[in-house]
Amino acid sequence: MTHKQYQEAIDWLFIQMPNYQVDGQKAYKPGLDNITKLCAFFGNPQEKIRCIHIGGTNGKGSSSNMLASVLQEAGYKTGLYNSPHLIDFTERIKVNGKNCNKQFVFDFISKLKKLPEDIRPSFFEFTTIMAFEYFYQQQVDFAIIEVGLGGRLDSTNIIHPMLTAITNVQLDHQNILGNTIEEIANEKSGIIKHNTPVISGDENEVVKRIIREKALTLNAPFTDASLLNSDLSSDLKGNYQQKNIRVVLAMVEELRKLNVVISDKDLKEGLLSVHQNTGFIGRWFEFSKNPLTICDTAHNQAGLEYVFKQLNSIDKHKHIILGFVNDKKIDEVMTLLPANSEFYFAKPSINRGRDPKDYENLLQEAKIIYKIFNSVQEAYLSAKERCTNNEMIFIGGSNFVVGDFLEKNLEIHE
């Protein structure tokens, strides 16, 4: 298989399959009927691996990578399924921090042609079964599975995990999950299983009550991670990571109860070595020191609130590059923008990317200093040219803005 053949296969996959990452709500196929048929066709590999299921509005990517790093430090072969990818498709499926083998991806895509007529999977459903099969073939000790969207109807919810965690519940994807915190909490708590321990990381009493009550009806042991105290830290920077560390700490305690051996040293070193162990980037990622350049994939109101608060605490003039996708409520973001900043807006390079000219009236109303660019890279080069060493650059607003930036500027090591 050549690189060209691999890329053609990936391109074909993106074109053939309804893809929420690219196309938005019209590609979202809720329900487990399709994934159930798909898993059965491939021999139900998800039933042959030990899974840990992690959902939540924000923090599930960081928490799953932290836990993977801890388990790797403890000597376990660990599979990790995250979405979306920032640069290459294989980032979605990793074993011990190494991206999924491209030959495996190529061969698996070729099996699509043998699917029965009654199975027409979405892009996410197909990548989910791909992850299950890869982890089974690799004989991982544990597979950490991140929920794609929501929980109850997400295709990852076909698994019967040994442990479940819900990092938090915030307003996001309201057009799919519901317009209130209560509705979204009910959707996310749909991943809780009978007699399976569940960790809740949210500080909101309303959310806690919904998750706790669902756990009670299913006889699922409930842990409120928000009550834990910890002085542990991580190499994943961002003040918000302390909340995720508490979730990971609670997960580790539950795993220990299930006779999974994890020492305090494994826990400490794992949290401090997430980037090295898993290759995870995009959360308060320091791209350069001179000038200070930070990327963060926070993309909803709650996530951006945390990130912009931390930006405000840095006493530097800021050059902030932002872009959004179509389903984001940009008027809410406008009220959060950091002070002492000039802004560079660009459309992410996907179908769902929103042209800044569509919301320029909001930029004008916000009375900020801004320019609009044709691409994230153009915006970055302009900001870099204007930025002095005692100032800083921030890139964010969407996974896809950060992905566009890193694809152009981060040296990729195969």
C-alpha positions as CSV (number, residue, x, y, z in Angstrom):
1,M,0.0,0.0,0.0
2,T,1.4,3.4,-1.0
3,H,0.7,6.7,0.8
4,K,-1.4,7.7,-2.3
5,Q,-3.5,4.5,-2.0
6,Y,-4.1,5.1,1.7
7,Q,-5.1,8.7,1.1
8,E,-7.5,7.7,-1.7
9,A,-9.1,5.2,0.6
10,I,-9.5,7.8,3.4
11,D,-10.9,10.3,0.9
12,W,-13.4,7.6,-0.4
13,L,-14.5,6.9,3.2
14,F,-15.2,10.6,3.8
15,I,-17.2,10.9,0.6
16,Q,-19.2,7.6,0.9
17,M,-20.2,7.9,4.6
18,P,-22.4,10.5,6.2
19,N,-19.9,12.3,8.4
20,Y,-21.0,14.6,11.2
21,Q,-17.5,16.1,11.5
22,V,-17.8,17.4,7.9
23,D,-21.5,17.6,7.2
24,G,-23.1,18.3,10.6
25,Q,-26.6,17.2,11.8
26,K,-27.7,15.7,8.5
27,A,-25.0,13.0,9.0
28,Y,-26.0,12.2,12.6
29,K,-27.6,8.8,12.7
30,P,-28.8,8.3,16.3
31,G,-29.7,4.8,17.6
32,L,-27.9,1.5,18.0
33,D,-29.6,-0.6,15.3
34,N,-27.0,0.1,12.6
35,I,-24.0,-0.3,14.9
36,T,-25.5,-3.5,16.2
37,K,-25.7,-4.9,12.7
38,L,-22.2,-3.6,11.9
39,C,-20.6,-5.2,15.0
40,A,-22.4,-8.5,14.3
41,F,-21.1,-8.5,10.8
42,F,-17.5,-8.2,12.1
43,G,-18.0,-10.8,14.8
44,N,-18.8,-8.4,17.8
45,P,-15.2,-7.5,18.7
46,Q,-16.4,-5.1,21.3
47,E,-17.5,-8.1,23.4
48,K,-14.0,-9.5,23.4
49,I,-12.2,-6.5,25.0
50,R,-12.4,-4.8,28.4
51,C,-13.8,-1.3,27.9
52,I,-13.9,2.0,29.9
53,H,-16.6,4.4,28.6
54,I,-16.1,8.2,29.0
55,G,-18.7,10.8,28.1
56,G,-19.4,14.4,28.9
57,T,-19.6,17.8,27.2
58,N,-16.1,19.0,27.9
59,G,-13.1,17.1,29.3
60,K,-13.7,13.7,28.0
61,G,-10.7,13.8,25.6
62,S,-8.4,15.1,28.3
63,S,-9.7,12.6,30.8
64,S,-9.5,9.6,28.5
65,N,-5.9,10.5,27.5
66,M,-4.9,11.0,31.1
67,L,-6.3,7.6,32.1
68,A,-4.6,6.0,29.1
69,S,-1.3,7.5,30.2
70,V,-1.8,6.2,33.8
71,L,-2.6,2.7,32.6
72,Q,0.4,2.7,30.2
73,E,2.7,3.7,33.2
74,A,1.2,0.7,35.1
75,G,2.3,-1.6,32.2
76,Y,-1.0,-2.2,30.5
77,K,-1.5,-2.3,26.8
78,T,-4.0,0.4,26.3
79,G,-6.3,1.2,23.4
80,L,-7.7,4.7,23.1
81,Y,-10.6,5.8,20.8
82,N,-11.1,9.6,20.5
83,S,-12.7,12.0,18.0
84,P,-12.4,14.1,16.0
85,H,-8.8,13.9,14.7
86,L,-6.8,17.0,14.2
87,I,-4.5,16.1,11.4
88,D,-4.6,12.4,10.4
89,F,-7.5,10.0,10.6
90,T,-5.4,7.4,12.4
91,E,-5.2,9.7,15.5
92,R,-8.7,8.5,16.4
93,I,-7.5,4.9,17.2
94,K,-4.3,4.5,19.2
95,V,-2.6,1.7,21.1
96,N,0.0,2.8,23.7
97,G,0.1,6.2,22.1
98,K,0.8,5.0,18.6
99,N,-1.7,5.8,15.9
100,C,-3.6,3.0,14.2
101,N,-1.7,1.1,11.5
102,K,-2.4,2.6,8.1
103,Q,-2.4,-0.8,6.4
104,F,-5.1,-1.9,8.8
105,V,-7.2,1.1,8.0
106,F,-6.7,0.6,4.3
107,D,-7.7,-3.1,4.5
108,F,-10.6,-2.4,6.8
109,I,-12.0,0.2,4.4
110,S,-11.8,-2.3,1.6
111,K,-14.2,-4.6,3.6
112,L,-16.9,-1.9,3.2
113,K,-17.6,-3.4,-0.2
114,K,-18.7,-6.6,1.4
115,L,-21.3,-5.0,3.7
116,P,-24.9,-6.2,3.2
117,E,-27.3,-3.8,1.6
118,D,-29.2,-3.3,4.9
119,I,-26.1,-1.8,6.6
120,R,-25.4,1.7,5.6
121,P,-23.2,3.1,8.4
122,S,-22.3,6.7,9.2
123,F,-18.7,7.7,9.2
124,F,-18.6,7.5,13.0
125,E,-20.3,4.1,13.1
126,F,-17.7,2.7,10.8
127,T,-14.7,4.2,12.6
128,T,-16.2,2.9,15.9
129,I,-16.3,-0.7,14.7
130,M,-12.8,-0.2,13.2
131,A,-11.6,0.8,16.6
132,F,-13.2,-2.2,18.3
133,E,-11.7,-4.6,15.7
134,Y,-8.2,-3.0,16.0
135,F,-8.2,-3.2,19.8
136,Y,-9.3,-6.8,19.6
137,Q,-6.6,-7.7,17.0
138,Q,-4.0,-5.9,19.1
139,Q,-5.1,-7.8,22.2
140,V,-5.2,-4.6,24.4
141,D,-5.6,-5.0,28.2
142,F,-8.0,-2.1,28.2
143,A,-9.9,0.0,25.6
144,I,-10.8,3.5,26.6
145,I,-13.8,4.6,24.5
146,E,-14.8,8.2,24.2
147,V,-18.4,9.0,23.4
148,G,-18.8,10.7,20.1
149,L,-21.9,12.8,20.7
150,G,-24.4,12.7,23.5
151,G,-24.5,9.2,25.0
152,R,-27.8,7.3,25.0
153,L,-27.9,7.0,21.2
154,D,-24.2,7.3,20.5
155,S,-22.8,4.3,18.6
156,T,-20.2,3.7,21.2
157,N,-23.0,2.9,23.6
158,I,-23.1,-0.7,22.3
159,I,-20.3,-1.6,24.7
160,H,-20.8,-3.1,28.2
161,P,-17.9,-1.4,30.0
162,M,-16.3,-2.2,33.3
163,L,-16.4,1.5,34.3
164,T,-18.2,4.6,33.1
165,A,-17.5,8.3,33.6
166,I,-19.3,11.5,32.7
167,T,-17.0,14.4,33.0
168,N,-19.6,17.2,33.0
169,V,-22.7,18.4,31.3
170,Q,-22.9,21.8,29.5
171,L,-25.0,23.3,26.7
172,D,-23.7,22.1,23.4
173,H,-25.2,20.4,20.3
174,Q,-28.6,21.7,21.5
175,N,-30.1,21.0,18.1
176,I,-29.6,17.3,18.7
177,L,-29.4,16.7,22.5
178,G,-31.9,19.2,23.9
179,N,-32.1,22.8,24.9
180,T,-31.7,22.5,28.6
181,I,-29.0,21.1,30.9
182,E,-31.6,18.6,32.2
183,E,-32.3,17.2,28.8
184,I,-28.6,17.0,27.9
185,A,-27.8,15.3,31.2
186,N,-30.4,12.7,30.6
187,E,-28.9,12.0,27.2
188,K,-25.4,11.7,28.5
189,S,-26.5,9.5,31.5
190,G,-27.7,7.1,28.9
191,I,-24.3,5.4,28.9
192,I,-24.7,4.2,32.5
193,K,-25.1,0.4,32.7
194,H,-26.5,-2.0,35.2
195,N,-24.1,-2.8,38.1
196,T,-21.4,-0.8,36.4
197,P,-19.6,1.9,38.5
198,V,-20.1,5.5,37.2
199,I,-18.0,8.6,38.0
200,S,-19.6,12.0,37.8
201,G,-17.3,15.1,37.5
202,D,-19.9,17.9,37.3
203,E,-20.3,20.4,40.1
204,N,-23.8,21.3,39.2
205,E,-26.3,19.9,41.7
206,V,-29.0,19.5,39.0
207,V,-26.6,17.4,36.9
208,K,-25.4,15.4,39.9
209,R,-29.0,14.5,40.8
210,I,-29.9,13.3,37.3
211,I,-26.8,11.1,37.1
212,R,-27.1,9.8,40.6
213,E,-30.8,8.9,40.1
214,K,-30.1,7.1,36.9
215,A,-27.3,5.2,38.6
216,L,-29.6,4.2,41.5
217,T,-32.2,2.8,39.1
218,L,-29.5,0.6,37.5
219,N,-27.8,-0.4,40.7
220,A,-24.6,1.3,39.4
221,P,-22.2,2.4,42.2
222,F,-22.0,6.3,42.0
223,T,-18.9,8.4,42.8
224,D,-19.0,12.2,42.9
225,A,-15.5,13.1,41.7
226,S,-16.1,16.9,42.2
227,L,-15.8,16.3,46.0
228,L,-12.3,14.8,45.8
229,N,-9.3,16.8,46.8
230,S,-6.0,16.2,45.0
231,D,-2.6,18.0,44.7
232,L,-1.7,16.0,41.6
233,S,-0.9,17.8,38.4
234,S,-0.6,17.0,34.7
235,D,1.6,18.0,31.8
236,L,-1.8,18.9,30.1
237,K,-1.9,22.6,31.0
238,G,-5.0,24.7,31.4
239,N,-6.6,25.5,34.8
240,Y,-9.6,23.5,33.8
241,Q,-7.6,20.2,33.9
242,Q,-7.8,20.1,37.7
243,K,-11.5,19.1,37.2
244,N,-10.4,16.3,34.8
245,I,-7.7,15.1,37.2
246,R,-10.4,14.5,39.8
247,V,-12.4,12.4,37.4
248,V,-9.3,10.3,36.5
249,L,-8.4,9.9,40.2
250,A,-11.9,8.5,40.8
251,M,-11.7,6.2,37.8
252,V,-8.3,4.9,39.1
253,E,-9.9,4.2,42.5
254,E,-12.7,2.2,40.9
255,L,-10.3,0.2,38.8
256,R,-8.3,-0.6,41.9
257,K,-11.5,-2.0,43.4
258,L,-11.8,-4.2,40.3
259,N,-8.3,-5.6,41.1
260,V,-6.5,-3.5,38.4
261,V,-3.0,-2.8,39.9
262,I,-2.1,0.9,39.6
263,S,0.4,2.3,42.0
264,D,0.5,5.9,43.3
265,K,3.7,6.3,41.3
266,D,1.9,5.1,38.1
267,L,-0.8,7.6,38.8
268,K,1.5,10.5,39.4
269,E,3.9,9.8,36.5
270,G,1.0,9.0,34.1
271,L,-0.6,12.4,34.7
272,L,2.7,14.1,34.2
273,S,3.5,12.2,30.9
274,V,0.2,12.4,28.9
275,H,1.7,14.1,25.9
276,Q,4.7,11.7,25.8
277,N,2.6,8.6,26.4
278,T,-0.4,9.3,24.2
279,G,0.7,12.0,21.8
280,F,-2.4,14.1,22.8
281,I,-2.3,17.7,21.8
282,G,-4.7,20.6,21.4
283,R,-5.6,21.3,25.0
284,W,-3.8,24.5,26.1
285,F,-1.0,23.3,23.9
286,E,2.1,25.5,23.9
287,F,3.2,25.6,20.3
288,S,6.0,28.0,20.9
289,K,7.5,30.1,23.7
290,N,8.8,33.0,21.6
291,P,6.3,34.4,20.9
292,L,4.1,32.5,23.3
293,T,1.6,30.7,21.1
294,I,-1.2,28.6,22.6
295,C,-3.7,26.3,20.9
296,D,-6.9,25.1,22.6
297,T,-9.8,23.1,21.0
298,A,-12.5,24.4,23.4
299,H,-15.5,25.2,21.2
300,N,-18.6,25.7,23.3
301,Q,-19.6,28.4,25.7
302,A,-18.5,26.6,28.8
303,G,-15.2,25.5,27.4
304,L,-14.3,28.9,26.0
305,E,-15.3,30.5,29.2
306,Y,-12.6,28.6,31.0
307,V,-10.0,29.2,28.3
308,F,-10.7,32.9,27.9
309,K,-10.6,33.4,31.7
310,Q,-7.1,31.9,31.7
311,L,-6.1,34.1,28.8
312,N,-7.3,37.1,30.7
313,S,-5.0,36.1,33.6
314,I,-1.9,36.4,31.3
315,D,-0.6,40.0,31.3
316,K,0.3,40.2,27.6
317,H,-1.3,41.8,24.6
318,K,-3.0,39.0,22.7
319,H,-3.5,38.2,19.0
320,I,-6.4,35.8,19.0
321,I,-7.3,33.6,16.0
322,L,-10.8,32.2,16.1
323,G,-13.1,30.2,13.8
324,F,-16.4,28.4,14.3
325,V,-18.7,25.7,12.8
326,N,-22.3,26.3,11.8
327,D,-24.1,25.1,14.9
328,K,-22.3,27.3,17.4
329,K,-24.0,30.2,19.0
330,I,-21.5,32.9,18.2
331,D,-23.4,35.7,20.0
332,E,-22.7,33.9,23.3
333,V,-19.0,33.7,22.5
334,M,-18.8,37.4,21.8
335,T,-19.7,38.2,25.4
336,L,-16.6,36.2,26.6
337,L,-13.9,37.6,24.4
338,P,-10.7,38.5,26.3
339,A,-9.7,42.1,26.8
340,N,-6.4,43.6,25.6
341,S,-6.7,41.7,22.4
342,E,-7.0,42.0,18.6
343,F,-8.8,39.3,16.7
344,Y,-8.3,37.3,13.5
345,F,-11.4,35.4,12.2
346,A,-11.3,32.6,9.6
347,K,-13.5,29.8,8.4
348,P,-12.3,26.3,9.3
349,S,-11.6,24.3,6.1
350,I,-14.6,21.9,6.4
351,N,-18.1,22.0,5.0
352,R,-19.5,22.9,8.5
353,G,-17.1,25.8,8.8
354,R,-18.8,29.2,9.2
355,D,-17.7,32.1,7.1
356,P,-16.9,35.1,9.5
357,K,-18.7,37.4,7.0
358,D,-21.9,35.7,8.1
359,Y,-21.5,36.9,11.7
360,E,-19.6,40.2,11.0
361,N,-22.5,42.2,12.4
362,L,-21.8,40.5,15.8
363,L,-18.1,41.5,15.5
364,Q,-19.0,45.1,14.8
365,E,-21.5,45.2,17.7
366,A,-18.8,43.8,20.0
367,K,-16.6,46.8,19.2
368,I,-13.4,44.7,18.9
369,I,-10.4,45.2,16.8
370,Y,-10.6,42.4,14.1
371,K,-9.8,41.3,10.6
372,I,-11.3,38.5,8.5
373,F,-9.1,36.0,6.6
374,N,-9.7,33.4,3.9
375,S,-7.9,30.7,5.9
376,V,-6.6,29.9,9.4
377,Q,-3.0,29.9,8.0
378,E,-3.4,33.4,6.5
379,A,-4.7,34.6,9.9
380,Y,-1.8,33.0,11.7
381,L,0.8,34.4,9.4
382,S,-0.7,37.9,9.8
383,A,-0.8,37.5,13.6
384,K,2.8,36.2,13.7
385,E,4.0,39.2,11.7
386,R,2.3,41.7,14.0
387,C,3.1,39.9,17.3
388,T,6.2,41.1,19.2
389,N,8.0,38.8,21.7
390,N,6.3,40.3,24.7
391,E,2.9,39.6,23.2
392,M,1.2,36.3,22.5
393,I,-0.9,34.4,20.0
394,F,-3.9,32.1,20.7
395,I,-5.6,29.8,18.2
396,G,-9.0,28.2,18.9
397,G,-12.7,28.3,18.7
398,S,-13.0,24.9,17.1
399,N,-11.2,21.5,16.8
400,F,-11.0,22.3,13.1
401,V,-9.3,25.7,13.5
402,V,-6.6,24.0,15.7
403,G,-6.4,21.1,13.2
404,D,-5.9,23.5,10.2
405,F,-3.2,25.3,12.1
406,L,-1.3,22.3,13.3
407,E,-1.5,20.6,9.9
408,K,0.3,23.5,8.3
409,N,2.8,24.2,11.1
410,L,3.4,21.1,13.2
411,E,6.2,18.9,11.9
412,I,4.6,15.4,11.7
413,H,6.9,12.4,12.6
414,E,5.7,9.2,11.1
